Amino acid sequence: MAPVYMAFLRFMGDDNEAKKFSYSLEVGANGRKLIWQGIPRSIRDSHRKVRDSQDGLVIQRNLALYFSGGDRQELKLRVTGRIWKEE
């Protein structure tokens, strides 16, 4: 299995509170971007549980290196995001 990188947002509270919010994460370069939008996970969910569910921005290593530019030997990613409360 090829290496992947993952980013996700965890909420300081329980699931019921977390579900009142949404967030987006974006990574990209060279005129391309990858966007993830979801609901934050409760901080009470273990890191392993979130990772195993793949409930976040998942970036394959080759794509991460492409976004890093240069000689594709060094990983340099800029992940931006925002969070908002749903009405």
All heavy atoms as an XYZ file, in Angstrom:
712
protein
N       0.842     -1.183      0.000
C       0.000      0.000      0.000
C       0.885      1.243      0.000
O       1.817      1.356      0.780
C      -0.910     -0.019      1.233
C      -1.772      1.219      1.333
S      -2.820      1.220      2.794
C      -4.253      0.452      2.122
N       0.605      2.169     -0.890
C       1.389      3.410     -0.998
C       1.093      4.324      0.188
O      -0.025      4.348      0.703
C       1.058      4.112     -2.308
N       2.102      5.077      0.620
C       1.880      5.999      1.748
C       0.876      7.083      1.379
O       0.807      7.517      0.232
C       3.249      6.616      1.995
C       4.216      5.907      1.134
C       3.455      5.120      0.132
N       0.105      7.514      2.373
C      -0.829      8.618      2.208
C      -0.650      9.585      3.376
O      -0.106      9.219      4.416
C      -2.304      8.147      2.149
C      -2.547      7.246      0.961
C      -2.726      7.472      3.427
N      -1.107     10.798      3.172
C      -1.108     11.814      4.214
C      -2.557     12.194      4.456
O      -3.367     12.186      3.533
C      -0.276     13.024      3.784
C       1.131     12.620      3.452
C       1.499     12.348      2.142
C       2.071     12.461      4.459
C       2.784     11.929      1.841
C       3.367     12.045      4.160
C       3.706     11.788      2.845
O       4.972     11.373      2.552
N      -2.872     12.514      5.697
C      -4.256     12.790      6.038
C      -4.338     13.995      6.957
O      -3.518     14.150      7.862
C      -4.869     11.572      6.728
C      -6.322     11.719      7.014
S      -6.986     10.160      7.634
C      -8.689     10.611      7.765
N      -5.338     14.842      6.705
C      -5.612     15.979      7.576
C      -7.108     15.968      7.903
O      -7.932     15.680      7.032
C      -5.238     17.287      6.877
N      -7.428     16.253      9.146
C      -8.829     16.314      9.550
C      -8.941     17.261     10.733
O      -7.948     17.632     11.349
C      -9.392     14.929      9.887
C      -8.604     14.173     10.915
C      -8.873     14.324     12.271
C      -7.598     13.305     10.522
C      -8.139     13.620     13.207
C      -6.868     12.587     11.456
C      -7.147     12.750     12.804
N     -10.158     17.640     11.039
C     -10.409     18.581     12.124
C     -11.135     17.860     13.253
O     -12.076     17.105     13.006
C     -11.276     19.735     11.615
C     -11.395     20.874     12.604
C     -10.416     21.971     12.217
C     -12.802     21.410     12.596
N     -10.665     18.109     14.470
C     -11.313     17.533     15.649
C     -11.923     18.664     16.462
O     -11.336     19.727     16.597
C     -10.314     16.734     16.468
C      -9.841     15.525     15.663
C      -8.748     14.788     16.318
N      -9.295     13.889     17.333
C      -8.535     13.175     18.126
N      -7.231     13.259     18.048
N      -9.072     12.377     19.014
N     -13.099     18.401     17.011
C     -13.868     19.392     17.745
C     -13.741     19.143     19.240
O     -13.842     17.998     19.687
C     -15.339     19.295     17.306
C     -16.233     20.323     17.930
C     -16.318     21.597     17.392
C     -17.002     20.008     19.043
C     -17.151     22.543     17.964
C     -17.836     20.951     19.616
C     -17.910     22.223     19.077
N     -13.534     20.215     20.003
C     -13.426     20.100     21.458
C     -14.828     19.966     22.047
O     -15.440     20.944     22.444
C     -12.725     21.330     22.047
C     -11.292     21.473     21.611
S     -10.231     20.196     22.256
C     -10.106     20.683     23.948
N     -15.359     18.766     22.034
C     -16.698     18.508     22.551
C     -17.176     17.154     22.064
O     -16.421     16.402     21.451
N     -18.442     16.874     22.312
C     -18.971     15.577     21.912
C     -19.532     15.628     20.488
O     -19.581     16.678     19.856
C     -19.993     15.059     22.917
C     -21.207     15.978     23.051
O     -21.526     16.693     22.092
O     -21.837     15.961     24.124
N     -19.966     14.466     20.006
C     -20.474     14.356     18.630
C     -21.659     15.271     18.367
O     -21.766     15.860     17.298
C     -20.894     12.911     18.324
C     -19.734     12.043     17.900
O     -18.735     12.594     17.416
O     -19.844     10.815     18.049
N     -22.560     15.394     19.334
C     -23.744     16.229     19.120
C     -23.371     17.684     18.874
O     -23.993     18.359     18.055
C     -24.706     16.124     20.311
C     -25.359     14.759     20.391
O     -25.513     14.077     19.381
N     -25.731     14.346     21.587
N     -22.383     18.178     19.581
C     -21.916     19.551     19.366
C     -21.143     19.670     18.055
O     -21.302     20.616     17.305
C     -21.048     20.015     20.541
C     -21.828     20.305     21.794
C     -22.786     21.475     21.628
O     -22.368     22.531     21.135
O     -23.966     21.319     21.989
N     -20.298     18.691     17.774
C     -19.474     18.727     16.557
C     -20.342     18.766     15.307
O     -19.997     19.437     14.323
C     -18.543     17.518     16.513
N     -21.474     18.080     15.342
C     -22.343     18.002     14.162
C     -23.021     19.321     13.826
O     -23.641     19.447     12.775
C     -23.383     16.905     14.355
C     -22.772     15.522     14.288
C     -23.784     14.437     14.562
C     -23.082     13.081     14.529
N     -23.947     11.997     14.967
N     -22.877     20.314     14.678
C     -23.435     21.639     14.408
C     -22.508     22.474     13.517
O     -22.845     23.580     13.139
C     -23.685     22.386     15.722
C     -24.734     21.720     16.596
C     -24.888     22.465     17.903
C     -25.891     21.748     18.822
N     -25.987     22.410     20.130
N     -21.335     21.921     13.212
C     -20.336     22.643     12.441
C     -19.959     21.880     11.180
O     -20.161     20.669     11.089
C     -19.068     22.853     13.288
C     -19.270     23.783     14.439
C     -19.785     23.317     15.641
C     -18.965     25.126     14.326
C     -19.991     24.165     16.709
C     -19.156     25.989     15.392
C     -19.671     25.510     16.587
N     -19.414     22.592     10.218
C     -18.809     22.002      9.023
C     -17.445     22.646      8.840
O     -17.176     23.720      9.378
C     -19.663     22.260      7.779
O     -20.870     21.551      7.845
N     -16.595     21.987      8.072
C     -15.284     22.556      7.779
C     -14.834     22.130      6.389
O     -15.362     21.186      5.812
C     -14.248     22.138      8.829
C     -13.756     20.719      8.721
C     -12.520     20.436      8.132
C     -14.496     19.652      9.207
C     -12.055     19.135      8.037
C     -14.042     18.353      9.119
C     -12.829     18.105      8.534
O     -12.363     16.821      8.438
N     -13.869     22.851      5.863
C     -13.248     22.459      4.598
C     -11.745     22.607      4.728
O     -11.248     23.469      5.457
C     -13.770     23.304      3.426
O     -13.391     24.651      3.574
N     -11.038     21.726      4.042
C      -9.582     21.769      3.955
C      -9.213     21.745      2.486
O      -9.857     21.063      1.692
C      -8.945     20.560      4.659
C      -9.167     20.449      6.158
C      -8.621     19.121      6.671
C      -8.521     21.606      6.887
N      -8.166     22.474      2.135
C      -7.752     22.575      0.738
C      -6.229     22.493      0.653
O      -5.515     23.088      1.452
C      -8.221     23.912      0.181
C      -7.887     24.159     -1.249
C      -8.454     25.495     -1.725
O      -9.642     25.746     -1.512
O      -7.668     26.275     -2.297
N      -5.754     21.729     -0.310
C      -4.331     21.643     -0.596
C      -4.178     21.703     -2.112
O      -5.027     21.203     -2.848
C      -3.696     20.344     -0.019
C      -4.281     19.113     -0.645
C      -2.180     20.360     -0.180
N      -3.124     22.341     -2.584
C      -2.953     22.400     -4.029
C      -1.722     23.189     -4.438
O      -1.057     23.815     -3.616
N      -1.458     23.146     -5.726
C      -0.350     23.873     -6.342
C      -0.430     23.631     -7.838
O      -1.183     22.762     -8.304
C       1.002     23.404     -5.796
N       0.345     24.376     -8.576
C       0.435     24.198    -10.019
C      -0.937     24.263    -10.706
O      -1.216     23.518    -11.638
C       1.122     22.872    -10.369
C       2.509     22.774     -9.769
O       3.274     23.732     -9.823
N       2.830     21.640     -9.188
N      -1.800     25.156    -10.220
C      -3.102     25.332    -10.836
C      -4.114     24.247    -10.538
O      -5.167     24.190    -11.162
N      -3.814     23.385     -9.580
C      -4.736     22.318     -9.208
C      -4.949     22.335     -7.703
O      -4.080     22.781     -6.959
C      -4.177     20.954     -9.608
C      -4.345     20.699    -11.090
C      -3.149     20.063    -11.652
N      -3.259     19.703    -13.038
C      -2.752     20.435    -13.999
N      -2.228     21.612    -13.730
N      -2.789     20.006    -15.234
N      -6.102     21.845     -7.269
C      -6.333     21.768     -5.834
C      -7.258     20.603     -5.504
O      -8.040     20.143     -6.336
C      -6.893     23.071     -5.283
C      -8.241     23.479     -5.802
C      -8.627     24.832     -5.228
C      -9.835     25.408     -5.935
N     -10.162     26.721     -5.396
N      -7.116     20.149     -4.282
C      -7.922     19.067     -3.748
C      -8.630     19.635     -2.524
O      -7.995     20.252     -1.668
C      -7.011     17.903     -3.354
C      -7.625     16.601     -2.930
C      -8.483     16.011     -4.051
C      -6.522     15.614     -2.563
N      -9.965     19.459     -2.453
C     -10.753     20.029     -1.365
C     -11.525     18.916     -0.664
O     -12.103     18.052     -1.312
C     -11.748     21.081     -1.898
C     -11.011     22.223     -2.592
C     -12.628     21.620     -0.766
C     -11.914     23.182     -3.331
N     -11.524     18.980      0.655
C     -12.324     18.082      1.470
C     -13.288     18.934      2.276
O     -12.900     19.951      2.836
C     -11.445     17.282      2.427
C     -12.242     16.566      3.476
C     -12.496     16.990      4.753
C     -12.921     15.325      3.335
N     -13.276     16.087      5.406
C     -13.561     15.048      4.553
C     -13.050     14.410      2.294
C     -14.309     13.900      4.760
C     -13.801     13.271      2.504
C     -14.410     13.028      3.719
N     -14.542     18.535      2.349
C     -15.502     19.205      3.206
C     -16.198     18.160      4.048
O     -16.582     17.098      3.535
C     -16.532     19.981      2.384
C     -17.482     20.797      3.241
C     -18.357     21.718      2.420
O     -17.907     22.305      1.444
N     -19.604     21.837      2.818
N     -16.335     18.435      5.332
C     -16.947     17.460      6.210
C     -17.409     18.060      7.524
O     -17.416     19.276      7.704
N     -17.753     17.178      8.436
C     -18.169     17.543      9.786
C     -17.021     17.189     10.718
O     -16.461     16.095     10.614
C     -19.441     16.762     10.182
C     -20.594     17.137      9.247
C     -19.812     17.014     11.629
C     -21.803     16.235      9.374
N     -16.641     18.107     11.612
C     -15.540     17.789     12.532
C     -15.839     16.543     13.348
O     -17.000     16.238     13.633
C     -15.464     19.012     13.450
C     -16.231     20.077     12.782
C     -17.225     19.418     11.888
N     -14.807     15.832     13.713
C     -14.937     14.676     14.593
C     -14.745     15.137     16.027
O     -13.954     16.038     16.300
C     -13.879     13.635     14.235
C     -14.003     13.089     12.828
C     -15.271     12.276     12.618
N     -15.253     11.060     13.391
C     -14.983      9.865     12.889
N     -14.737      9.713     11.597
N     -14.961      8.807     13.673
N     -15.439     14.511     16.926
C     -15.291     14.834     18.338
C     -13.873     14.498     18.798
O     -13.289     13.500     18.364
C     -16.295     14.040     19.166
O     -16.004     14.159     20.546
N     -13.351     15.310     19.670
C     -12.029     15.046     20.252
C     -12.062     13.740     21.041
O     -11.032     13.121     21.286
C     -11.577     16.232     21.136
C     -10.084     16.171     21.449
C     -12.376     16.309     22.415
C      -9.210     16.544     20.307
N     -13.256     13.298     21.379
C     -13.413     12.043     22.120
C     -13.213     10.817     21.236
O     -13.022      9.720     21.736
C     -14.765     12.025     22.816
C     -14.838     13.102     23.892
C     -16.126     13.053     24.678
N     -16.069     14.039     25.741
C     -16.834     15.124     25.796
N     -17.731     15.338     24.862
N     -16.722     15.974     26.786
N     -13.286     11.003     19.903
C     -12.950      9.910     18.979
C     -11.440      9.776     18.938
O     -10.731     10.776     18.831
C     -13.447     10.202     17.558
C     -14.951     10.060     17.409
O     -15.577      9.431     18.281
O     -15.492     10.579     16.419
N     -10.951      8.580     19.015
C      -9.501      8.386     18.991
C      -8.926      8.752     17.620
O      -9.625      8.681     16.599
C      -9.153      6.930     19.311
O      -9.511      6.090     18.231
N      -7.673      9.151     17.631
C      -6.971      9.467     16.386
C      -7.023      8.262     15.449
O      -7.262      8.394     14.254
C      -5.531      9.863     16.703
C      -4.738     10.232     15.500
N      -4.041      9.310     14.765
C      -4.548     11.422     14.886
C      -3.449      9.915     13.756
N      -3.753     11.191     13.806
N      -6.811      7.092     15.981
C      -6.821      5.859     15.177
C      -8.193      5.632     14.532
O      -8.286      5.249     13.372
C      -6.438      4.672     16.048
C      -6.439      3.359     15.278
C      -5.843      2.250     16.083
N      -4.413      2.516     16.168
C      -3.606      1.957     17.053
N      -4.070      1.092     17.924
N      -2.326      2.247     17.066
N      -9.266      5.874     15.284
C     -10.614      5.696     14.737
C     -10.858      6.632     13.558
O     -11.382      6.219     12.525
C     -11.655      5.960     15.833
C     -13.087      5.814     15.374
C     -14.055      6.075     16.524
C     -15.492      5.969     16.068
N     -16.431      6.234     17.174
N     -10.449      7.887     13.690
C     -10.624      8.852     12.600
C      -9.753      8.455     11.411
O     -10.208      8.431     10.270
C     -10.298     10.285     13.062
C     -10.457     11.262     11.915
C     -11.189     10.701     14.228
N      -8.513      8.108     11.683
C      -7.602      7.692     10.608
C      -8.146      6.477      9.866
O      -8.191      6.463      8.630
C      -6.222      7.365     11.190
C      -5.203      6.960     10.129
C      -4.055      6.186     10.718
N      -4.533      4.901     11.220
C      -3.870      4.176     12.122
N      -2.747      4.601     12.628
N      -4.363      3.024     12.520
N      -8.574      5.477     10.594
C      -9.051      4.256      9.961
C     -10.326      4.462      9.155
O     -10.566      3.769      8.173
C      -9.249      3.158     11.003
C      -7.940      2.652     11.593
O      -6.858      3.008     11.047
O      -7.985      1.924     12.594
N     -11.144      5.437      9.549
C     -12.373      5.724      8.806
C     -12.092      6.547      7.547
O     -12.954      6.668      6.689
C     -13.360      6.488      9.690
O     -12.918      7.818      9.896
N     -10.890      7.121      7.465
C     -10.478      7.998      6.356
C     -11.451      9.160      6.186
O     -11.718      9.617      5.080
C     -10.308      7.208      5.061
C      -9.188      6.215      5.151
C      -8.791      5.644      3.813
O      -9.219      6.099      2.753
N      -7.941      4.648      3.850
N     -11.960      9.664      7.307
C     -12.911     10.768      7.323
C     -12.142     12.089      7.389
O     -12.117     12.768      8.409
C     -13.861     10.617      8.521
C     -14.978     11.636      8.500
O     -15.170     12.302      7.472
O     -15.662     11.772      9.534
N     -11.489     12.421      6.279
C     -10.706     13.647      6.209
C     -10.073     13.787      4.837
O     -10.352     13.015      3.921
N      -9.219     14.773      4.698
C      -8.500     15.012      3.448
C      -7.375     13.988      3.342
O      -6.437     14.004      4.139
C      -7.936     16.434      3.440
C      -7.077     16.845      2.249
C      -7.901     16.838      0.964
C      -6.484     18.220      2.484
N      -7.482     13.078      2.401
C      -6.490     12.020      2.209
C      -5.735     12.317      0.916
O      -6.345     12.492     -0.138
C      -7.148     10.628      2.131
C      -6.106      9.547      1.895
C      -7.940     10.346      3.393
N      -4.404     12.397      1.020
C      -3.570     12.759     -0.126
C      -2.571     11.645     -0.382
O      -1.772     11.304      0.504
C      -2.811     14.079      0.142
C      -3.789     15.174      0.600
C      -2.029     14.516     -1.085
C      -3.105     16.336      1.264
N      -2.626     11.066     -1.562
C      -1.646     10.049     -1.949
C      -0.251     10.680     -2.023
O      -0.108     11.851     -2.365
C      -2.005      9.456     -3.314
C      -3.358      8.786     -3.367
C      -3.415      7.508     -2.556
O      -2.434      6.786     -2.451
N      -4.557      7.237     -1.974
N       0.781      9.903     -1.728
C       2.147     10.441     -1.700
C       2.539     11.073     -3.027
O       3.126     12.160     -3.042
C       3.144      9.344     -1.330
C       4.576      9.864     -1.305
C       5.518      8.931     -0.599
N       6.890      9.372     -0.686
C       7.428     10.355      0.020
N       6.699     11.048      0.862
N       8.698     10.684     -0.113
N       2.231     10.446     -4.151
C       2.619     11.017     -5.451
C       1.977     12.377     -5.670
O       2.618     13.299     -6.184
C       2.244     10.072     -6.595
C       3.144      8.862     -6.648
O       4.220      8.846     -6.055
N       2.705      7.837     -7.335
N       0.715     12.515     -5.281
C       0.037     13.798     -5.430
C       0.614     14.828     -4.465
O       0.802     15.994     -4.819
C      -1.467     13.632     -5.200
C      -2.333     14.855     -5.450
C      -2.162     15.380     -6.877
C      -3.790     14.533     -5.174
N       0.929     14.410     -3.251
C       1.542     15.314     -2.273
C       2.882     15.831     -2.791
O       3.195     17.021     -2.667
C       1.725     14.600     -0.937
N       3.673     14.964     -3.392
C       4.964     15.395     -3.953
C       4.756     16.322     -5.150
O       5.498     17.275     -5.335
C       5.808     14.180     -4.331
C       6.349     13.385     -3.138
C       6.972     12.082     -3.602
C       7.335     14.212     -2.337
N       3.736     16.052     -5.953
C       3.423     16.939     -7.084
C       3.066     18.331     -6.573
O       3.558     19.336     -7.081
C       2.277     16.357     -7.908
C       1.820     17.270     -9.017
C       2.557     17.386    -10.193
C       0.659     18.020     -8.884
C       2.144     18.234    -11.209
C       0.242     18.869     -9.893
C       0.982     18.968    -11.052
O       0.572     19.818    -12.051
N       2.211     18.388     -5.546
C       1.834     19.671     -4.964
C       3.029     20.362     -4.308
O       3.039     21.582     -4.163
C       0.727     19.499     -3.934
C      -0.645     19.243     -4.515
C      -1.590     18.558     -3.782
C      -0.997     19.690     -5.774
C      -2.862     18.333     -4.292
C      -2.255     19.465     -6.304
C      -3.198     18.784     -5.560
N       4.027     19.600     -3.910
C       5.212     20.170     -3.265
C       6.127     20.865     -4.263
O       6.967     21.680     -3.873
C       5.990     19.084     -2.529
O       5.222     18.546     -1.482
N       5.999     20.518     -5.549
C       6.822     21.158     -6.583
C       8.276     20.733     -6.497
O       8.625     19.739     -5.869
N       9.116     21.503     -7.140
C      10.556     21.238     -7.104
C      10.907     19.892     -7.685
O      10.334     19.435     -8.675
N      11.867     19.225     -7.048
C      12.374     17.944     -7.553
C      11.534     16.758     -7.077
O      11.907     15.605     -7.293
C      13.832     17.751     -7.147
C      14.025     17.804     -5.637
O      13.022     17.824     -4.897
O      15.186     17.834     -5.205
N      10.441     17.031     -6.391
C       9.529     15.999     -5.885
C      10.223     15.021     -4.930
O       9.859     13.858     -4.842
C       8.847     15.258     -7.025
C       7.984     16.171     -7.868
C       7.175     15.415     -8.852
N       6.440     16.366     -9.696
C       5.597     16.011    -10.621
N       5.365     14.755    -10.854
N       4.983     16.921    -11.332
N      11.218     15.519     -4.237
C      11.902     14.703     -3.237
C      11.574     15.167     -1.820
O      11.751     14.411     -0.871
C      13.425     14.782     -3.442
C      13.880     14.238     -4.774
C      13.565     12.752     -4.924
O      13.805     11.964     -4.030
N      12.999     12.390     -6.065
N      11.111     16.415     -1.692
C      10.839     16.984     -0.379
C       9.372     17.371     -0.286
O       8.818     17.975     -1.196
C      11.720     18.219     -0.161
C      11.615     18.792      1.217
C      12.580     19.948      1.428
O      13.181     20.434      0.448
O      12.707     20.378      2.573
N       8.748     17.001      0.811
C       7.333     17.270      1.004
C       7.148     18.667      1.610
O       7.639     18.952      2.699
C       6.739     16.213      1.931
C       5.237     16.196      2.064
C       4.587     15.881      0.719
C       4.820     15.176      3.093
N       6.451     19.527      0.878
C       6.134     20.880      1.341
C       4.694     21.178      0.944
O       4.438     21.609     -0.174
C       7.053     21.920      0.697
C       8.489     21.842      1.101
C       9.279     22.925      0.401
C      10.748     22.801      0.681
N      11.522     23.813     -0.063
N       3.788     20.930      1.855
C       2.369     21.144      1.562
C       1.830     22.303      2.388
O       2.186     22.463      3.553
C       1.548     19.899      1.896
C       1.824     18.656      1.077
C       0.997     17.500      1.612
C       1.523     18.895     -0.378
N       0.940     23.065      1.777
C       0.211     24.099      2.506
C      -1.256     23.688      2.498
O      -1.887     23.613      1.448
C       0.363     25.465      1.850
C      -0.414     26.529      2.616
C      -0.299     27.881      1.999
N       1.097     28.210      1.797
C       1.508     29.193      1.009
N       0.654     29.912      0.342
N       2.789     29.429      0.871
N      -1.756     23.411      3.674
C      -3.165     23.042      3.825
C      -3.863     24.235      4.469
O      -3.436     24.727      5.505
C      -3.332     21.787      4.706
C      -4.804     21.455      4.885
C      -2.578     20.594      4.106
N      -4.919     24.709      3.809
C      -5.700     25.809      4.373
C      -7.095     25.293      4.688
O      -7.538     24.288      4.120
C      -5.791     26.995      3.399
O      -6.388     26.542      2.181
C      -4.411     27.568      3.103
N      -7.772     25.974      5.567
C      -9.094     25.513      5.924
C      -9.950     26.591      6.530
O      -9.492     27.693      6.823
N     -11.208     26.245      6.688
C     -12.145     27.119      7.377
C     -13.194     26.263      8.070
O     -13.412     25.100      7.691
C     -12.780     28.133      6.432
C     -13.657     27.589      5.378
C     -14.171     28.689      4.415
N     -15.330     28.242      3.690
C     -16.581     28.504      4.014
N     -16.845     29.245      5.056
N     -17.590     28.062      3.304
N     -13.806     26.838      9.092
C     -14.855     26.147      9.842
C     -16.016     27.113     10.021
O     -15.814     28.320     10.162
C     -14.328     25.615     11.201
C     -15.411     24.795     11.910
C     -13.790     26.722     12.066
C     -14.923     24.023     13.114
N     -17.226     26.577      9.986
C     -18.395     27.417     10.163
C     -19.487     26.635     10.891
O     -19.521     25.416     10.850
C     -18.891     27.970      8.832
C     -19.342     26.922      7.866
C     -20.611     26.449      7.701
C     -18.525     26.199      6.940
N     -20.629     25.487      6.732
C     -19.369     25.324      6.243
C     -17.163     26.224      6.628
C     -18.893     24.465      5.249
C     -16.701     25.370      5.645
C     -17.558     24.501      4.974
N     -20.367     27.380     11.541
C     -21.489     26.770     12.247
C     -22.672     26.695     11.301
O     -23.015     27.660     10.629
C     -21.851     27.598     13.485
C     -22.864     26.907     14.376
C     -23.014     27.613     15.692
C     -23.924     26.777     16.595
N     -24.032     27.379     17.922
N     -23.279     25.512     11.242
C     -24.463     25.313     10.397
C     -25.669     25.913     11.104
O     -25.744     25.945     12.325
C     -24.692     23.827     10.144
C     -23.595     23.164      9.325
C     -23.569     23.598      7.880
O     -24.516     24.258      7.413
O     -22.584     23.265      7.188
N     -26.594     26.399     10.334
C     -27.821     27.010     10.900
C     -28.867     25.964     11.157
O     -28.972     24.981     10.560
C     -28.354     28.076      9.946
C     -27.369     29.207      9.741
C     -26.984     29.943     11.017
O     -27.872     30.171     11.871
O     -25.815     30.275     11.173
